[in-house]
Amino acid sequence: MYIEPRPKLSSAGSGAFYIKGKLWRIVLATKTPSLALTPYQVNRYSRHIIMPQVGSVGQRKLIDAKVLMIGAGGLGSPISIYLTLAGVGTVGLVDFDDVDVTNLQRQILHFNDDIGRPKVDSAVETLKAYNPDTNVNVHEEPITSINAMEIMKDYDIIVNGADNFPTRYLVNDAAYLLGKPLVDGSILLFDGQATTYLPGNGCYRCLFPTPPPPGEVPSCAEAGVLGMLPGMIGTIQATEVVKLILGVGDSLSGRLLLVDALSMEFRTVKLKRNPDCPLCGDNPTVTELIDYIAFCGGAPLTG
């Protein structure tokens, strides 16, 4: 998937949207899938196929799609599982951690017997058990300024489940520079949020121009997180991905969904592209990937 401009039409239609007076379309959502469904696939995905918003063509688009998941933990678990169940043909996983007993309170990709194993190994087994037809690509390494563009370039959509600010800024910048849609989510305590960034319609830097000082915002390991909250936010992110692939509905682009599970309130706030954004603004200064650890207040990378 990539984003391309088209002449302005009277109606945007499926998979298209207006940005700054131009009609843009998500190419993956508008191209015709190549292969017909097998009888097994027709049966397996029958509850999708009978939906007018999906149908046979939509299911084939899902099978053709390639989605990269940053993180195989709290958010990455429900997102990758539901995308796999939906029939997304290729799911990529970026993670280099091992399964820890503290993960099992919320990370449904992993089981008790997986403690001590690489998360990507556990994840592949779980996803293949759910759907052996899904191709699971493993990137067992930290995503960095050096490898991010190479890892992300062949995927249609990027999904961010990272739990630290350097990675969040890195993935945002790389997705924008590659012209990839980014489905973003975060969780802490009882609170979660989700949005979708489409190239040219705002980015993470428009919402958070600068990272908070180190230590100001606690991590889930420091403050905790409700075990089922990743399921709530991750399922929303997975739904956003599927809608982008199909070219149906209204995405969260231009909107930030805020979830307060303690009061069980959902609300949205409008997001606008910041013309002064250093990445996607009118006069960008970020035109290549930088040292994000140093940018977020950590020690700069060396060597």
N, C-alpha and C positions, 0 to 999 in steps of 0.2 A: 504494500500500500504506500502511496505517496500522494501529495496534494498538488493539484495543478489548476491553473486558472482557465476559465471558459468564458466565452462571450455571454453577456448578461441576457437571461431569458425572462419571460414573464412569470415563470414559476420555477422555484429551485428544484423541486422534485426529490426523489429518493437519493440519499447519499450526497446531497449538495447543500451548500450554505453560502450566504453572502458575507464577505469581509471587505470593508472599505470600498463598497460599490462594485466589487467584482464577485462574480459567482464562482465558487470553488466547489470541487467535488472530490470525494474520497474515491479514488480510482478502483480500489478493490470492491467497493460496494456497487459499482456500476458496470464492471466488466462481466462478460458471460463466462461462467465456469466451464471447464473443458470436458470433464468426464461425467457420464451418467451414473446414477446411484445403482448399486447392486441390489438384488432382492433382499439381502440381509440388511443393508443400510436402510432401505425403505421401511423395513419392519422395525429396526432398532430406533430410528428417528421419526417414527410415525406420528408421535404427538407434536413434533415440530412441523412436520410436513403438512398436516391438516390445518395449521394456522395460516390464514391469508397473508400475514406479515412475513412468513418464512417460506413455506412451500418447498418444492423440490429444488428450485433454483437457489433459494436462500440456504438450504442445507448444504448444497454443493459449494456455496461460497464459504461456509464455515469450514468445510473439509479442506478447501484450498488455502485457508488463512494460516498465517504464521504470527504467533504472539509471543513476545518475550516478557517473562516475569522476573522482576528484580527482587530477589529474596524468596526463599522457600520456607518461610516461617509463619507468623500469625496471619498476615494478609495473604501471603503467597499460597497458603494451604487451601482456603476455600476458593480463591480465584482459579488456581490451576486445576483443582478438582472439577469445578463446574464447567470450565472451558473444555476440559477433556470429555466430560459427560455429554456436553453439547455437540461434540464431534469436531471441534477445532482440530485441524489436521496436524499442525506442528505447534508444540508448546516448548519454549525455551526457558531454562531455569538458570539464574545466576545466583550462586551461593557457595560459600567456602567454609561454613561452620559445620560442626558436628552436632548431632542430636544430644541435648542435655535433658535431664529429668525435669527441669523447670519448664521446658518447652511443652510438655505434654498436657498442661492445663488448658492450652488453647490451640496448639498447632496440629490440626487433624490429619496432616499428611503422614505423621510419624506415630509409632507405637512403642510400647514398653521395650520390646526386644530390639528396637533400633537405637537405644541409648549408646552413645559412643561412636555410632556410624556417621559417615558424611551425610548431611541432609539431602544432598542431591541423589545419593544412592537409595536412600529410603524413599524419596519422592518418586523416583522412576518406578520402583516396585509398586507403590500405591497407585500411581496414575495408570500404569499398564494393567493393573488388576481391574481398574474401573473400565478401561477401554484400550484393549491391545492394539487397536488400529491407529491410535494417536502416536505420532512421532515425537519423542521427548528428547530435546537437545540439552545437553548438560554443559554448563560453563562453570567448572569448579575452580573459581578464582575470584579475588576481589575485583570489582569493576573500578577502573581507574581512568585517569585522563589519557593514559597510554593505550589501553585496549578497548575503551568504551565504543568508539566509532566502528571498530572492526566487529565487535560482538553484536552491535545493534543494527548494522546496516542491512542485513538480509531479512529482517522482520517487518511485518506490516504495522503492528501496533506495539507500543511499549507500555507496560503496566508497572507502576512504582509501588513497591511495598517495603521500601527501605526504612530503617528505623534510626537513621542518623542524618544530620544536616549536610555534611560534605557529599554523601551519595545522592541526596535529594537534589541538590543544586547541580551536581555532575550530570545526573540522568536528565534533568530538565534541559540543560544546555545542549547536551548531545542530541536529544530527541528533536529539539528545535533546529539545530544546525543540519540535521539529516532530513528534516521535513516530515518527521513521524508524529502521529497523534500520540499523546501521553495521557494515560488514565491514572490519576494520582489519588492516593488515600493515606490516611494516618489515623492512629488510635492512641489513646492514653487514658487511664482510669476508666471513667464511664463515657468519655467523649470521643467522637470520631468525626471525620470529615472526608469528603470525596468530591472530585471535580474532574473535568476532562479539558486538556489543553490542546487545541488545534492550532497548527502553525499559522501565525498571523492574527490570532484572536486572543492574545494574551498568553502569559506563561507564569511559572512559579515565581519568577523574579518580579513580576508585576504585583503579585500579592505580598511577597516578602522580599523587598529589595535587598536587604542585608540580613545575614543570619544573626540570631541572638548571641549575646556573649556566652562563651563556654560555661556550662554548668547552670545557666539560668533556667533552661527548660529540661526537666528531668526525663530520663528514658523510662521505658516500661520496666526495665530491670530495677530502676531506682524508685519509681513511684507506683508501679503496678498497672495492671490492665484487666478489666473484666474478661473472663475467659471466652464468653460468647460474642464479645464486641467485634473481634476480627471477622467472625462469620457474617455479622450484619453489614459491615463496611465492605468486606471482600466480595460479598454477593452483589452489592451495588456496583462495585467496580467491574465484576464479570459481566453484569447486565449491560453496562456502558460499552464494553468491548464488543459484545454480540450485536448491539444496535449499530455500532460503527461498521462492522463487517457487513451487516445486512442492508445498511443505508435506510433504516426506518426510525421513526420517533424523533424525539428531541433529546439531544445529548446534554450533559451538564456543562458544555462549553459556555463560558460566560456566566456561570453560576457556581457557587460553592455550597454544597449540601452539608449542613451541620447537624449532627446527631447527638442528643443528650439522652443517653439510655437511662439515667437516673430518674429523669422526669418523663421519659419516653416522648420527647418532643423532637420533631424534625422541622428544620427551617432552611430556607435558601437565601443567600445574599448575592447580589449581582457583582460580577467581576468584569472589569473593563481593561482592555489593553492600555498600558501606560505608555504614552508617546515618548516619555523620557527613560523608558526601560533600557538598561545597558545591553540587553540581549535582543529583544524584539521591537524596540522603539524606533523612532524615526532616524536617529543617529547612533546606531549601536556601537559600543566600544568592546563588547565581548564577541569576538568573531572566531575564536578558537577555544578549545578547552584549556583550563588553567589548573593551578594547584589548589584544589578545593579544601584540603586540610588546612592549609595556610589561610585561605579565604575565610574559613569558619573559625579562625582563631587558634588553630593547632600549630604544632611545629611544622615548618615547611619540609616537603619531601626532598631528599638528597640522594644522589647517586643514580 
